[in-house]
Amino acid sequence: MILIDGDYIPYSACNGKRDFIQCIEYADRLFYSILRETKTEHYRLFFSHYKNFRKDISPTYKANRPPKPRYLTDTRNYMIDEYGGEVVSGYEADDLCGIYSGEDTIIVSPDKDLLQIPGQIVIPRRGGGFEWVYVTEWDAMRNFYIQMLCGDKTDNVEGVLNPDKATKKDGSARKFQPKFTPLTASELLAGRTVEEMSEIVFSIYMQQFKDNWRLHYETNKNLLWILRNFQQPNVQIV
């Protein structure tokens, strides 16, 4: 069974200057290319609900996203109707992939967040083609802790910031100046056990956020962690 993070299909199809028919045709081609690559017709196709629990945790979650492409909603609705796409109120597509993943599933997604899920992942690449990646339990936790340090600029989640770059020369505040890059975070965590990685990240959050470190840690954890079940976190809104 393949679990498809369907959100990327209409976004990819509707980029550029395609008209509605061209968007639909492009989405069809992307979908069938996944079935050809994975050599199966057994799939579940997930789409994010327009409301999700992370926006209750942080109102600025994904607030930096550009305007949606024209025909995006229509193309998404077409995919749901034509291919049996599934939407669950309050959840994102990558959470549904995480919740339903198991030993007999393969996830298909270009989203780096899903590298938190142990197992086989097929990554569609820009310009065509796919990359097959197997994620171990250790890989999955390392990828999560890397995001805890770096944050996620795409989703407007700040990780550990660099205080030396917090302001511009004119004294105004800079937005999103992470202290770590994926490379430096990966190097810091290399060769560590999961317990050691957890302790390192705890320590860095305590140094950065002082008395408020626990709130920042729990908030970022619940924004960045891909769910494994339908239980949503209950944390203080920031």
VOGU-3710 file (C-alpha; in Angstrom, 3 decimals, decimal comma):
1> milidgdyip> 0,000/0,000/0,000  1,365/3,429/-0,882  0,405/6,486/1,158  0,487/9,609/-0,991  0,919/13,075/0,486  -1,431/14,553/-2,094  -0,920/18,234/-1,261  2,083/18,567/-3,545  0,224/17,386/-6,663  -2,190/20,330/-7,182
11> ysacngkrdf> 0,494/22,816/-6,096  2,890/21,434/-8,693  0,172/21,276/-11,331  -1,014/24,850/-10,796  2,360/26,571/-10,795  3,115/28,606/-13,881  0,617/29,873/-16,422  -1,404/26,746/-17,084  -5,133/27,041/-17,656  -7,529/24,851/-15,703
21> iqcieyadrl> -7,533/21,963/-18,205  -3,743/21,970/-18,316  -3,621/21,888/-14,501  -5,905/18,859/-14,453  -3,865/17,078/-17,111  -0,627/17,817/-15,266  -2,089/16,524/-11,987  -3,195/13,322/-13,726  0,304/12,787/-15,113  1,885/13,280/-11,687
31> fysilretkt> -0,544/10,860/-10,075  -0,024/8,111/-12,645  3,738/8,587/-12,555  3,578/7,638/-8,860  1,655/4,443/-9,640  4,146/3,532/-12,386  7,142/4,183/-10,132  5,781/2,166/-7,215  4,282/-0,521/-9,467  1,029/-0,716/-7,545
41> ehyrlffshy> -2,553/0,448/-7,775  -3,132/0,083/-4,017  -2,947/3,541/-2,555  -4,434/6,033/-0,142  -4,330/9,657/-1,234  -4,352/12,252/1,559  -4,997/15,995/1,506  -4,730/18,524/4,324  -7,873/19,985/5,849  -8,129/23,770/5,580
51> knfrkdispt> -8,197/23,896/9,386  -5,468/22,131/11,333  -4,579/21,866/14,994  -1,154/23,518/14,583  -2,809/26,863/13,856  -4,447/26,604/17,279  -1,008/26,131/18,825  0,555/29,032/16,910  -1,555/31,498/14,892  1,536/32,349/12,813
61> ykanrppkpr> 1,964/28,757/11,612  2,335/28,903/7,802  1,361/32,574/7,897  4,273/33,400/5,590  2,952/31,333/2,683  2,438/33,148/-0,642  -1,045/33,439/-2,181  -2,429/30,161/-3,462  -2,059/29,516/-7,197  -5,070/29,995/-9,406
71> yltdtrnymi> -7,088/26,789/-9,913  -5,454/25,177/-6,860  -8,728/24,525/-5,046  -10,473/23,284/-8,179  -7,590/20,942/-9,029  -7,472/19,646/-5,456  -11,230/18,988/-5,500  -10,853/17,182/-8,811  -8,163/14,923/-7,334  -10,336/14,151/-4,316
81> deyggevvsg> -13,353/13,288/-6,473  -11,507/11,450/-9,238  -9,063/9,404/-7,160  -10,806/9,040/-3,809  -8,678/11,516/-1,911  -9,144/11,552/1,865  -9,384/14,625/4,111  -9,697/14,476/7,912  -10,825/17,596/9,754  -8,021/19,219/11,721
91> yeaddlcgiy> -5,176/17,186/10,225  -2,553/17,709/7,557  -1,781/15,197/4,827  1,646/14,363/6,238  0,065/13,531/9,614  -2,284/11,082/7,895  0,721/9,472/6,202  2,366/9,131/9,621  -0,767/7,796/11,300  -1,398/5,096/8,699
101> sgedtiivsp> 2,234/4,153/8,041  3,381/0,653/8,907  5,593/-2,217/7,838  3,556/-2,803/4,680  3,321/0,820/3,504  5,424/3,149/1,377  5,064/6,926/1,723  5,253/9,117/-1,367  6,033/12,768/-0,665  8,574/15,501/-1,452
111> dkdllqipgq> 8,063/16,942/2,050  11,181/16,656/4,251  8,899/16,451/7,307  8,019/12,883/6,371  11,645/11,848/6,812  10,583/11,657/10,477  8,610/8,497/9,673  10,561/5,210/9,767  10,242/3,069/6,665  10,417/3,379/2,893
121> iviprrgggf> 9,791/6,803/1,397  9,648/7,697/-2,293  10,580/11,320/-2,954  9,359/12,938/-6,205  12,035/15,237/-7,621  11,565/18,479/-9,519  11,931/17,922/-13,222  10,815/14,314/-12,956  12,152/11,161/-11,404  11,975/9,694/-7,927
131> ewvyvtewda> 14,401/8,934/-5,122  13,855/5,941/-2,852  15,014/6,437/0,738  14,808/4,029/3,656  14,473/5,805/7,012  15,568/3,922/10,122  14,174/4,655/13,587  17,417/6,488/14,395  17,276/8,462/11,128  13,698/9,487/11,906
141> mrnfyiqmlc> 14,560/10,863/15,346  17,700/12,584/14,090  15,668/14,306/11,352  13,168/15,475/13,947  15,851/16,886/16,260  17,533/18,624/13,322  14,245/20,421/12,678  13,950/21,295/16,360  17,287/23,090/16,080  16,827/24,638/12,625
151> gdktdnvegv> 13,100/25,343/12,680  11,137/25,305/9,455  11,139/28,489/7,428  8,524/27,136/5,022  6,044/26,638/7,874  7,145/29,771/9,772  8,431/27,787/12,753  11,465/29,316/14,447  13,945/26,914/15,947  16,992/28,033/17,919
161> lnpdkatkkd> 17,877/31,555/16,814  21,247/33,248/16,531  21,193/36,235/18,918  24,147/37,808/17,099  21,996/38,155/13,983  18,742/39,122/15,665  18,773/42,705/14,384  19,644/44,515/11,196  22,202/47,306/10,982  19,438/49,887/11,340
171> gsarkfqpkf> 18,339/48,293/14,623  15,120/46,736/13,293  14,342/43,110/14,071  15,345/40,357/11,717  12,914/37,558/11,052  14,017/33,951/11,274  17,777/33,910/11,851  18,472/30,291/12,841  21,628/29,449/14,738  21,889/26,055/13,015
181> tpltasella> 21,804/24,912/9,411  20,738/21,367/8,553  24,416/20,572/8,013  25,674/21,964/11,323  22,762/20,400/13,216  23,444/17,047/11,557  27,129/17,257/12,454  26,280/18,073/16,079  24,030/15,021/16,372  26,177/12,603/14,357
191> grtveemsei> 26,923/9,339/16,106  24,692/10,132/19,099  22,074/7,868/20,568  18,471/9,053/20,585  18,772/9,782/24,297  21,931/11,828/23,744  20,303/13,786/20,923  17,368/14,592/23,188  19,668/15,802/25,961  21,661/17,990/23,551
201> vfsiymqqfk> 18,541/19,669/22,184  17,131/20,155/25,703  20,385/21,815/26,745  20,445/24,153/23,746  16,824/25,222/24,333  17,586/25,929/27,982  20,554/28,091/27,016  18,548/29,952/24,378  15,215/30,500/26,107  16,181/30,446/29,822
211> dnwrlhyetn> 13,106/30,221/32,079  10,738/29,881/29,088  12,614/27,048/27,442  10,000/24,402/28,202  7,191/26,359/26,533  9,291/26,993/23,420  10,391/23,368/23,296  6,904/21,925/23,651  5,433/24,410/21,184  8,027/23,660/18,509
221> knllwilrnf> 7,788/19,931/19,152  4,041/19,967/18,527  4,399/22,141/15,442  7,149/20,007/13,900  6,347/16,454/15,025  4,471/14,330/12,475  1,707/12,449/14,277  1,593/8,677/14,675  -2,004/8,577/15,927  -5,079/10,788/16,006
231> qqpnvqiv> -4,348/12,224/19,437  -3,661/15,926/19,039  -1,350/17,757/21,476  -2,787/20,038/24,109  -0,310/22,866/24,730  -0,499/26,500/25,650  -1,133/28,795/22,711  1,710/31,219/22,018
//
